[in-house]
């Protein structure tokens, strides 16, 4: 009987010790369940804006450059990602709005993206979780009103293209990705329907001249998009 009592007391001491250790770690600011895995967000100016505006809720690294697309992704984006990625990281690619119909690529852009991403998911990024975010819609009229008054390199690519072009790009790209890549659709978050002729002003960022450019989302909307993406990845 004495041995049983002593055994019970020993177990209580062990449990009390574990409990106190956890309490000490928490009060010292150390999360017992913390992870070193991170989110790597890859994209163009929309992602670049995100890097400057959002309050991150996950350990996040941004690899982004304004006005860029597939060619930048291959030449600069992928090497930068490969330098910083670690096993178990989530790589989220949000590209395409600058080149979803770019003739200079000499091949349908969705095919180029799909082939490259499928290869990466099977080889260089096979130890990571790979996601692709749908290209967010634009407001054609707002783009024309804003960009036609400025000398911007991507005006011809975007300014006169209907929203349906983005819908087709997203639909074909999604169907062309292999099972190792997960798709994140942000249409509902943005609140723009296919072929919308006019969108709410608060969706878009306000430029210095007071106009909404119809291409870049506002800080508040960008935060919503980031939060939605984080809720759909598995770190």
C-alpha positions as CSV (number, residue, x, y, z in Angstrom):
1,X,0.0,0.0,0.0
2,X,2.8,2.3,0.9
3,X,4.4,1.8,-2.5
4,X,1.2,2.6,-4.3
5,X,0.8,5.8,-2.3
6,X,4.5,6.8,-3.1
7,X,3.8,6.0,-6.8
8,X,0.8,8.3,-6.9
9,X,2.8,11.1,-5.2
10,X,5.6,10.7,-7.8
11,X,3.2,11.0,-10.7
12,X,1.7,14.1,-9.1
13,X,5.2,15.7,-8.8
14,X,5.9,14.9,-12.5
15,X,2.6,16.4,-13.7
16,X,3.1,19.5,-11.5
17,X,6.6,19.9,-12.9
18,X,5.4,19.8,-16.5
19,X,2.6,22.2,-15.7
20,X,5.0,24.7,-14.1
21,X,7.4,24.4,-17.0
22,X,4.7,25.3,-19.5
23,X,3.5,28.2,-17.4
24,X,7.1,29.6,-17.2
25,X,7.6,29.2,-21.0
26,X,4.4,31.1,-21.7
27,X,5.2,33.9,-19.3
28,X,8.7,34.2,-20.8
29,X,7.0,34.8,-24.2
30,X,7.9,31.4,-25.7
31,X,5.1,29.6,-27.4
32,X,5.4,25.9,-26.7
33,X,3.7,25.1,-30.0
34,X,5.6,27.7,-32.1
35,X,6.6,26.7,-35.6
36,X,9.5,27.8,-37.8
37,X,7.6,27.3,-41.0
38,X,6.7,30.4,-42.9
39,X,4.5,31.7,-45.7
40,X,6.3,32.9,-48.8
41,X,4.1,35.3,-50.8
42,X,5.2,35.7,-54.5
43,X,3.7,38.2,-56.8
44,X,3.6,41.6,-58.6
45,X,2.6,45.1,-57.4
46,X,-0.5,43.7,-55.6
47,X,1.8,41.5,-53.5
48,X,4.4,44.3,-53.1
49,X,1.6,46.5,-51.7
50,X,0.7,43.7,-49.4
51,X,4.2,43.6,-48.0
52,X,4.0,47.3,-47.1
53,X,0.4,47.4,-45.8
54,X,-0.8,44.3,-44.1
55,X,-0.5,43.2,-40.5
56,X,0.8,39.7,-40.8
57,X,-0.7,36.9,-38.8
58,X,1.9,34.3,-39.9
59,X,5.6,34.4,-40.3
60,X,5.7,35.8,-43.9
61,X,8.4,36.5,-46.5
62,X,7.4,38.6,-49.6
63,X,9.1,38.1,-53.0
64,X,7.5,40.6,-55.2
65,X,8.1,43.3,-57.9
66,X,5.8,45.8,-59.4
67,X,4.7,45.4,-63.0
68,X,6.1,41.9,-63.4
69,X,4.8,38.5,-64.5
70,X,6.0,35.2,-65.8
71,X,9.4,36.3,-67.2
72,X,10.4,38.0,-63.9
73,X,9.1,34.9,-62.0
74,X,11.4,32.6,-63.9
75,X,14.5,34.9,-63.9
76,X,14.3,36.5,-60.5
77,X,11.4,35.2,-58.5
78,X,12.2,31.5,-58.4
79,X,15.9,32.0,-57.5
80,X,14.9,34.3,-54.6
81,X,12.3,31.8,-53.4
82,X,14.8,28.9,-53.5
83,X,17.3,30.9,-51.4
84,X,14.8,31.5,-48.6
85,X,12.5,28.5,-48.6
86,X,12.8,25.7,-46.0
87,X,11.2,22.3,-45.7
88,X,7.5,22.6,-44.8
89,X,7.1,26.3,-45.9
90,X,4.0,27.4,-47.8
91,X,4.8,29.0,-51.1
92,X,1.8,31.1,-52.4
93,X,2.0,32.4,-56.0
94,X,-0.2,35.4,-57.0
95,X,0.8,36.3,-60.5
96,X,-0.8,36.8,-63.9
97,X,-2.5,40.2,-64.0
98,X,0.4,41.7,-65.9
99,X,0.7,39.0,-68.5
100,X,-2.5,36.9,-68.8
101,X,-2.8,37.9,-72.4
102,X,0.7,39.1,-73.2
103,X,1.5,38.2,-76.8
104,X,5.3,38.7,-76.3
105,X,5.4,35.4,-74.4
106,X,4.6,33.6,-77.7
107,X,2.6,31.0,-75.9
108,X,-0.6,31.1,-73.8
109,X,0.5,32.5,-70.4
110,X,-1.6,30.0,-68.4
111,X,0.3,27.1,-70.1
112,X,3.6,28.6,-69.2
113,X,2.7,29.2,-65.6
114,X,1.1,25.7,-65.3
115,X,4.1,23.9,-66.8
116,X,6.6,25.8,-64.6
117,X,4.6,25.5,-61.4
118,X,3.9,21.8,-61.9
119,X,7.6,21.1,-62.4
120,X,8.5,23.2,-59.3
121,X,6.0,21.4,-57.1
122,X,7.5,18.0,-58.2
123,X,11.1,19.0,-57.9
124,X,12.6,22.1,-56.3
125,X,9.6,22.8,-54.1
126,X,8.6,19.2,-53.4
127,X,9.3,19.6,-49.7
128,X,7.0,22.7,-49.5
129,X,3.3,23.2,-49.8
130,X,2.5,25.1,-53.0
131,X,-0.6,27.2,-53.6
132,X,-1.7,29.4,-56.5
133,X,-4.1,32.4,-55.9
134,X,-6.6,33.3,-58.6
135,X,-5.8,36.6,-60.4
136,X,-8.1,39.2,-59.0
137,X,-10.4,41.1,-61.3
138,X,-9.9,44.7,-62.5
139,X,-12.2,47.6,-63.2
140,X,-11.7,48.3,-66.9
141,X,-13.3,51.7,-66.9
142,X,-11.3,52.9,-63.9
143,X,-8.1,51.6,-65.5
144,X,-8.8,53.5,-68.7
145,X,-9.6,56.7,-66.8
146,X,-6.5,56.5,-64.8
147,X,-3.8,54.9,-66.9
148,X,-4.5,56.7,-70.1
149,X,-3.3,59.9,-68.4
150,X,0.0,58.3,-67.4
151,X,2.9,56.7,-69.2
152,X,2.7,53.2,-67.8
153,X,4.4,50.2,-69.4
154,X,1.5,47.8,-68.8
155,X,-1.3,50.1,-70.1
156,X,-1.6,48.2,-73.4
157,X,-1.7,44.9,-71.7
158,X,-4.5,45.8,-69.2
159,X,-6.3,48.9,-70.2
160,X,-8.6,47.6,-72.9
161,X,-9.0,44.0,-71.7
162,X,-12.4,42.8,-70.4
163,X,-12.7,41.1,-67.1
164,X,-13.6,37.9,-68.8
165,X,-10.0,37.5,-70.0
166,X,-9.0,37.1,-66.3
167,X,-11.8,34.6,-65.7
168,X,-10.6,32.5,-68.6
169,X,-7.0,32.7,-67.5
170,X,-7.9,31.6,-63.9
171,X,-10.2,28.8,-65.1
172,X,-7.6,27.3,-67.5
173,X,-4.7,27.7,-65.1
174,X,-6.6,26.0,-62.3
175,X,-7.5,23.0,-64.5
176,X,-3.9,22.7,-65.7
177,X,-2.2,22.5,-62.3
178,X,-1.3,19.1,-60.8
179,X,-2.7,17.6,-57.6
180,X,0.3,18.8,-55.6
181,X,-0.8,22.4,-56.0
182,X,-3.8,23.8,-54.2
183,X,-5.9,26.6,-55.7
184,X,-7.1,29.6,-53.6
185,X,-10.0,31.5,-55.2
186,X,-10.3,35.1,-53.9
187,X,-13.3,36.2,-56.0
188,X,-15.6,36.4,-53.1
189,X,-13.1,38.3,-50.9
190,X,-12.6,41.0,-53.6
191,X,-16.3,41.3,-54.3
192,X,-16.0,41.7,-58.1
193,X,-18.1,39.5,-60.4
194,X,-17.1,38.4,-63.9
195,X,-17.6,41.1,-66.5
196,X,-18.5,43.7,-63.9
197,X,-18.7,47.0,-65.6
198,X,-18.4,49.1,-62.4
199,X,-17.1,48.3,-59.0
200,X,-17.3,49.9,-55.6
201,X,-14.7,52.7,-55.1
202,X,-13.6,51.4,-51.7
203,X,-12.1,48.3,-53.3
204,X,-9.4,50.3,-55.0
205,X,-6.4,52.3,-53.8
206,X,-6.6,56.1,-54.1
207,X,-3.8,57.7,-56.1
208,X,-2.2,61.1,-55.5
209,X,-4.6,62.8,-58.0
210,X,-7.6,61.4,-56.1
211,X,-8.5,58.8,-58.7
212,X,-9.0,55.1,-58.1
213,X,-6.8,53.2,-60.5
214,X,-9.0,50.1,-60.9
215,X,-6.0,47.7,-60.7
216,X,-4.5,47.9,-57.2
217,X,-6.7,47.0,-54.2
218,X,-7.0,49.3,-51.2
219,X,-5.0,48.7,-48.0
220,X,-8.2,47.4,-46.2
221,X,-9.1,45.0,-49.1
222,X,-5.4,43.9,-49.4
223,X,-5.6,43.0,-45.7
224,X,-8.7,40.9,-46.3
225,X,-7.0,39.1,-49.1
226,X,-4.0,38.3,-47.0
227,X,-6.1,37.1,-44.1
228,X,-8.1,34.9,-46.5
229,X,-5.0,33.3,-47.9
230,X,-3.6,32.6,-44.5
231,X,-6.8,30.9,-43.5
232,X,-6.5,28.6,-46.5
233,X,-2.9,27.4,-46.0
234,X,-1.5,24.8,-43.7
235,X,1.6,25.9,-41.8
